[in-house]
Amino acid sequence: MATKEIMIVGKHTCDYKQSFSTWFDQFIILLQRNMKERKHETFNPLGVFQVITASLLAGFMWWHSDYRDIQDRLGLLFFIAIFWGVFSSFGAVFAFPHERAIFVKERASGMYTLLSYFMARITGDLPMDMILPILFLAIVYWMTGLKSELCAFLLTLIVLLGHVLVSQGLGLALGALIMDAKKASTVVTVTMLAFVLTGGFYVHKVPAFMSWFKYISTIFYSYRLLINVQYGDGTQISSLLGCSIKDGQKRASCKFVNQDIVGQMHPAMSVGILLIMFVGYRVLAYIALWRIRD
C-alpha cells in the first residue's frame, strides 16, 4: 500500500516538473520573440528622436535653473512626470490590440498558455523600457542643474523608472480591456488628461467632487516623489527663502513652498501606492486577456 502511494506521489511530482518545464520552454521562446520585436520598437529612430528632442528642449528651457526658483523647478518636475506618463501609457496601450489576431490564433492552436504569453510580454518589456528614460534623465538632470548629488540623481532615476512602469501598466490594462486601438487611445488620452489636471501643479483648490481623482493618478504620486528628492520636507528651502520670518509667507515663492512641498504625503505612502498600481494594472490586464475567446 505504501509503495503504491509513493508511486502515485512520484507520478504527480513528475507531472508537475514536466508541466513547469513545458511552461518554462514556452516562456523562454516567447520572451526571445518579444525582445526581438521590442528591440526594433524601442530603438525606432522616430521614438529616439522624440525623447532626445524633448530632453534637449527641457534642458535648454530650464538651463541651470536656480534651486530657489520654486515655481520653475516644480514646472520642470511636473513636465518630467507628464512626458513619461503620457509617453509610456501610449506606447503600451496598443500592445495587446495589435497582437489580438495572432494571440487568439496561437492560443486556439494550443501553442502556449496565457500565463507564459503574458509573463513573457511584461518581462521582455522591462529592460527595453528602461533605456530611453535613463537617456532622457542623463541629459535633463545635469543640463537643468537639479540637485547635484549622485544619490539625488539615482533616487530621481528610480522614481522615473517606477513611474514609467506604472504608466506602462495602465496602458496595458486599458488596451487589454478595450482591445480596439482607436478606442483605447481615446480612453488613455482622456485618462492622462485627467491625471495631469489633478496632478497637483496646475490647480491646488480642486472642487470636492473632483479632488478624489488625484488619488488614482499615477502622475500625482510620482510628482510628489520627485519633489521630495529635490526639496525633502521643505525645511531647508523654507529657511533659505526666509519663509518663517514675519511677512515672509506673503511672498509667492513661500506660497509654493507651503502648497507643494511642506506637509505633503509621506514618500513611503506614495511608493506603496505606486507598487499597488504596478501590480494591480498588470493583474487587470491579465484578467482582461483571460476573458478573450475569439
FIMI-484833 format. One record per residue (C-alpha): residue in three letters; chain; x, y, z. Coordinates in steps of 0.2 Angstrom, whole numbers. Layout:
# residues N
{drenmar "ALA","A",{X,Y,Z}},
...
//
This chain:
# residues 294
{drenmar "MET","A",{0,0,0}},
{drenmar "ALA","A",{14,12,5}},
{drenmar "THR","A",{23,8,-11}},
{drenmar "LYS","A",{8,12,-21}},
{drenmar "GLU","A",{6,29,-13}},
{drenmar "ILE","A",{24,33,-16}},
{drenmar "MET","A",{22,28,-34}},
{drenmar "ILE","A",{7,40,-36}},
{drenmar "VAL","A",{16,54,-27}},
{drenmar "GLY","A",{31,51,-38}},
{drenmar "LYS","A",{20,52,-54}},
{drenmar "HIS","A",{12,68,-48}},
{drenmar "THR","A",{29,76,-45}},
{drenmar "CYS","A",{35,71,-62}},
{drenmar "ASP","A",{19,78,-70}},
{drenmar "TYR","A",{22,95,-60}},
{drenmar "LYS","A",{40,95,-66}},
{drenmar "GLN","A",{35,91,-84}},
{drenmar "SER","A",{21,105,-84}},
{drenmar "PHE","A",{33,118,-77}},
{drenmar "SER","A",{47,113,-89}},
{drenmar "THR","A",{34,115,-104}},
{drenmar "TRP","A",{28,131,-97}},
{drenmar "PHE","A",{46,137,-95}},
{drenmar "ASP","A",{51,132,-113}},
{drenmar "GLN","A",{36,142,-119}},
{drenmar "PHE","A",{40,157,-109}},
{drenmar "ILE","A",{58,157,-115}},
{drenmar "ILE","A",{53,156,-133}},
{drenmar "LEU","A",{40,169,-132}},
{drenmar "LEU","A",{52,180,-122}},
{drenmar "GLN","A",{65,179,-135}},
{drenmar "ARG","A",{52,183,-149}},
{drenmar "ASN","A",{46,198,-139}},
{drenmar "MET","A",{63,205,-136}},
{drenmar "LYS","A",{67,204,-154}},
{drenmar "GLU","A",{51,214,-158}},
{drenmar "ARG","A",{53,226,-144}},
{drenmar "LYS","A",{71,230,-149}},
{drenmar "HIS","A",{65,237,-165}},
{drenmar "GLU","A",{51,247,-157}},
{drenmar "THR","A",{62,254,-143}},
{drenmar "PHE","A",{76,259,-155}},
{drenmar "ASN","A",{64,266,-168}},
{drenmar "PRO","A",{73,282,-175}},
{drenmar "LEU","A",{57,292,-173}},
{drenmar "GLY","A",{55,287,-154}},
{drenmar "VAL","A",{73,290,-150}},
{drenmar "PHE","A",{72,307,-159}},
{drenmar "GLN","A",{57,312,-149}},
{drenmar "VAL","A",{65,308,-132}},
{drenmar "ILE","A",{81,316,-136}},
{drenmar "THR","A",{72,332,-143}},
{drenmar "ALA","A",{61,333,-128}},
{drenmar "SER","A",{76,331,-116}},
{drenmar "LEU","A",{86,344,-125}},
{drenmar "LEU","A",{71,356,-126}},
{drenmar "ALA","A",{69,354,-107}},
{drenmar "GLY","A",{87,356,-104}},
{drenmar "PHE","A",{88,372,-113}},
{drenmar "MET","A",{72,379,-106}},
{drenmar "TRP","A",{77,376,-88}},
{drenmar "TRP","A",{96,378,-91}},
{drenmar "HIS","A",{104,378,-74}},
{drenmar "SER","A",{88,383,-65}},
{drenmar "ASP","A",{90,390,-48}},
{drenmar "TYR","A",{86,380,-33}},
{drenmar "ARG","A",{77,395,-25}},
{drenmar "ASP","A",{66,397,-41}},
{drenmar "ILE","A",{52,385,-34}},
{drenmar "GLN","A",{39,388,-47}},
{drenmar "ASP","A",{52,385,-61}},
{drenmar "ARG","A",{59,369,-53}},
{drenmar "LEU","A",{41,362,-49}},
{drenmar "GLY","A",{37,365,-68}},
{drenmar "LEU","A",{52,355,-73}},
{drenmar "LEU","A",{47,341,-62}},
{drenmar "PHE","A",{29,341,-67}},
{drenmar "PHE","A",{35,341,-85}},
{drenmar "ILE","A",{45,326,-82}},
{drenmar "ALA","A",{31,317,-74}},
{drenmar "ILE","A",{19,322,-88}},
{drenmar "PHE","A",{30,317,-103}},
{drenmar "TRP","A",{34,300,-96}},
{drenmar "GLY","A",{17,296,-90}},
{drenmar "VAL","A",{9,300,-107}},
{drenmar "PHE","A",{24,293,-117}},
{drenmar "SER","A",{24,276,-108}},
{drenmar "SER","A",{5,274,-107}},
{drenmar "PHE","A",{3,277,-126}},
{drenmar "GLY","A",{17,266,-130}},
{drenmar "ALA","A",{9,251,-121}},
{drenmar "VAL","A",{-10,254,-125}},
{drenmar "PHE","A",{-8,247,-142}},
{drenmar "ALA","A",{2,231,-137}},
{drenmar "PHE","A",{-12,219,-135}},
{drenmar "PRO","A",{-24,226,-148}},
{drenmar "HIS","A",{-11,225,-162}},
{drenmar "GLU","A",{-7,207,-157}},
{drenmar "ARG","A",{-25,201,-154}},
{drenmar "ALA","A",{-27,191,-171}},
{drenmar "ILE","A",{-10,182,-168}},
{drenmar "PHE","A",{-14,179,-150}},
{drenmar "VAL","A",{-31,172,-152}},
{drenmar "LYS","A",{-25,161,-167}},
{drenmar "GLU","A",{-10,154,-157}},
{drenmar "ARG","A",{-19,152,-141}},
{drenmar "ALA","A",{-33,142,-150}},
{drenmar "SER","A",{-20,130,-158}},
{drenmar "GLY","A",{-13,127,-140}},
{drenmar "MET","A",{4,134,-144}},
{drenmar "TYR","A",{6,141,-127}},
{drenmar "THR","A",{-3,146,-111}},
{drenmar "LEU","A",{-10,163,-107}},
{drenmar "LEU","A",{2,164,-92}},
{drenmar "SER","A",{18,161,-102}},
{drenmar "TYR","A",{12,173,-115}},
{drenmar "PHE","A",{8,187,-103}},
{drenmar "MET","A",{24,184,-92}},
{drenmar "ALA","A",{35,184,-107}},
{drenmar "ARG","A",{27,200,-113}},
{drenmar "ILE","A",{29,210,-97}},
{drenmar "THR","A",{46,203,-93}},
{drenmar "GLY","A",{53,207,-110}},
{drenmar "ASP","A",{46,225,-109}},
{drenmar "LEU","A",{55,229,-93}},
{drenmar "PRO","A",{73,231,-99}},
{drenmar "MET","A",{68,239,-115}},
{drenmar "ASP","A",{58,252,-106}},
{drenmar "MET","A",{72,257,-95}},
{drenmar "ILE","A",{84,263,-109}},
{drenmar "LEU","A",{76,279,-115}},
{drenmar "PRO","A",{71,286,-98}},
{drenmar "ILE","A",{89,284,-92}},
{drenmar "LEU","A",{95,293,-108}},
{drenmar "PHE","A",{82,307,-105}},
{drenmar "LEU","A",{86,310,-87}},
{drenmar "ALA","A",{105,309,-90}},
{drenmar "ILE","A",{103,324,-102}},
{drenmar "VAL","A",{90,334,-92}},
{drenmar "TYR","A",{96,332,-75}},
{drenmar "TRP","A",{113,339,-77}},
{drenmar "MET","A",{108,352,-90}},
{drenmar "THR","A",{94,359,-79}},
{drenmar "GLY","A",{106,360,-63}},
{drenmar "LEU","A",{95,349,-52}},
{drenmar "LYS","A",{102,344,-35}},
{drenmar "SER","A",{120,340,-39}},
{drenmar "GLU","A",{122,324,-28}},
{drenmar "LEU","A",{124,307,-35}},
{drenmar "CYS","A",{111,300,-23}},
{drenmar "ALA","A",{98,313,-28}},
{drenmar "PHE","A",{101,308,-46}},
{drenmar "LEU","A",{99,290,-43}},
{drenmar "LEU","A",{84,292,-32}},
{drenmar "THR","A",{76,303,-46}},
{drenmar "LEU","A",{80,289,-59}},
{drenmar "ILE","A",{72,276,-48}},
{drenmar "VAL","A",{56,287,-46}},
{drenmar "LEU","A",{56,290,-65}},
{drenmar "LEU","A",{58,271,-70}},
{drenmar "GLY","A",{45,267,-57}},
{drenmar "HIS","A",{33,280,-65}},
{drenmar "VAL","A",{37,273,-82}},
{drenmar "LEU","A",{32,255,-77}},
{drenmar "VAL","A",{16,260,-68}},
{drenmar "SER","A",{11,271,-83}},
{drenmar "GLN","A",{15,257,-94}},
{drenmar "GLY","A",{4,245,-84}},
{drenmar "LEU","A",{-10,257,-85}},
{drenmar "GLY","A",{-8,257,-104}},
{drenmar "LEU","A",{-8,238,-105}},
{drenmar "ALA","A",{-23,237,-94}},
{drenmar "LEU","A",{-33,249,-105}},
{drenmar "GLY","A",{-28,241,-121}},
{drenmar "ALA","A",{-32,223,-114}},
{drenmar "LEU","A",{-49,229,-108}},
{drenmar "ILE","A",{-54,238,-124}},
{drenmar "MET","A",{-45,228,-137}},
{drenmar "ASP","A",{-48,242,-150}},
{drenmar "ALA","A",{-33,253,-154}},
{drenmar "LYS","A",{-43,269,-158}},
{drenmar "LYS","A",{-55,267,-144}},
{drenmar "ALA","A",{-40,263,-132}},
{drenmar "SER","A",{-30,278,-137}},
{drenmar "THR","A",{-45,289,-134}},
{drenmar "VAL","A",{-48,282,-117}},
{drenmar "VAL","A",{-30,284,-112}},
{drenmar "THR","A",{-29,302,-119}},
{drenmar "VAL","A",{-44,307,-108}},
{drenmar "THR","A",{-37,297,-93}},
{drenmar "MET","A",{-20,305,-94}},
{drenmar "LEU","A",{-28,322,-96}},
{drenmar "ALA","A",{-37,320,-80}},
{drenmar "PHE","A",{-22,314,-71}},
{drenmar "VAL","A",{-12,329,-77}},
{drenmar "LEU","A",{-26,341,-72}},
{drenmar "THR","A",{-27,334,-55}},
{drenmar "GLY","A",{-8,330,-53}},
{drenmar "GLY","A",{-6,345,-41}},
{drenmar "PHE","A",{3,358,-51}},
{drenmar "TYR","A",{-10,367,-61}},
{drenmar "VAL","A",{-24,368,-48}},
{drenmar "HIS","A",{-22,367,-29}},
{drenmar "LYS","A",{-40,371,-24}},
{drenmar "VAL","A",{-48,357,-34}},
{drenmar "PRO","A",{-68,356,-32}},
{drenmar "ALA","A",{-73,342,-19}},
{drenmar "PHE","A",{-82,331,-32}},
{drenmar "MET","A",{-65,330,-42}},
{drenmar "SER","A",{-52,330,-28}},
{drenmar "TRP","A",{-53,311,-26}},
{drenmar "PHE","A",{-47,309,-44}},
{drenmar "LYS","A",{-29,313,-39}},
{drenmar "TYR","A",{-28,298,-28}},
{drenmar "ILE","A",{-29,287,-43}},
{drenmar "SER","A",{-17,297,-53}},
{drenmar "THR","A",{0,290,-57}},
{drenmar "ILE","A",{7,307,-60}},
{drenmar "PHE","A",{1,314,-43}},
{drenmar "TYR","A",{12,301,-33}},
{drenmar "SER","A",{27,302,-45}},
{drenmar "TYR","A",{27,321,-45}},
{drenmar "ARG","A",{27,321,-26}},
{drenmar "LEU","A",{41,309,-25}},
{drenmar "LEU","A",{51,320,-37}},
{drenmar "ILE","A",{48,335,-26}},
{drenmar "ASN","A",{53,325,-11}},
{drenmar "VAL","A",{70,320,-19}},
{drenmar "GLN","A",{74,339,-23}},
{drenmar "TYR","A",{67,348,-8}},
{drenmar "GLY","A",{64,335,6}},
{drenmar "ASP","A",{51,341,19}},
{drenmar "GLY","A",{54,359,14}},
{drenmar "THR","A",{64,364,29}},
{drenmar "GLN","A",{80,369,20}},
{drenmar "ILE","A",{72,379,6}},
{drenmar "SER","A",{59,387,18}},
{drenmar "SER","A",{74,394,29}},
{drenmar "LEU","A",{84,399,14}},
{drenmar "LEU","A",{69,410,7}},
{drenmar "GLY","A",{65,416,24}},
{drenmar "CYS","A",{48,410,24}},
{drenmar "SER","A",{47,408,43}},
{drenmar "ILE","A",{51,426,45}},
{drenmar "LYS","A",{36,438,49}},
{drenmar "ASP","A",{28,443,32}},
{drenmar "GLY","A",{39,431,23}},
{drenmar "GLN","A",{24,419,20}},
{drenmar "LYS","A",{16,433,9}},
{drenmar "ARG","A",{30,430,-5}},
{drenmar "ALA","A",{24,420,-20}},
{drenmar "SER","A",{39,408,-18}},
{drenmar "CYS","A",{34,404,0}},
{drenmar "LYS","A",{17,400,-5}},
{drenmar "PHE","A",{23,387,-17}},
{drenmar "VAL","A",{34,380,-3}},
{drenmar "ASN","A",{18,379,8}},
{drenmar "GLN","A",{7,372,-5}},
{drenmar "ASP","A",{18,360,-14}},
{drenmar "ILE","A",{32,355,-3}},
{drenmar "VAL","A",{28,357,16}},
{drenmar "GLY","A",{16,344,24}},
{drenmar "GLN","A",{14,333,9}},
{drenmar "MET","A",{11,314,9}},
{drenmar "HIS","A",{24,304,16}},
{drenmar "PRO","A",{36,296,2}},
{drenmar "ALA","A",{33,279,9}},
{drenmar "MET","A",{15,280,6}},
{drenmar "SER","A",{17,286,-12}},
{drenmar "VAL","A",{29,272,-15}},
{drenmar "GLY","A",{17,259,-8}},
{drenmar "ILE","A",{3,266,-19}},
{drenmar "LEU","A",{13,265,-34}},
{drenmar "LEU","A",{18,247,-31}},
{drenmar "ILE","A",{0,243,-29}},
{drenmar "MET","A",{-4,251,-46}},
{drenmar "PHE","A",{11,242,-54}},
{drenmar "VAL","A",{4,225,-49}},
{drenmar "GLY","A",{-14,230,-50}},
{drenmar "TYR","A",{-14,236,-68}},
{drenmar "ARG","A",{-5,220,-74}},
{drenmar "VAL","A",{-17,209,-65}},
{drenmar "LEU","A",{-31,218,-73}},
{drenmar "ALA","A",{-23,216,-90}},
{drenmar "TYR","A",{-21,198,-87}},
{drenmar "ILE","A",{-39,195,-82}},
{drenmar "ALA","A",{-45,205,-97}},
{drenmar "LEU","A",{-34,194,-108}},
{drenmar "TRP","A",{-41,178,-100}},
{drenmar "ARG","A",{-59,183,-105}},
{drenmar "ILE","A",{-54,184,-123}},
{drenmar "ARG","A",{-60,169,-133}},
{drenmar "ASP","A",{-62,174,-151}},
//
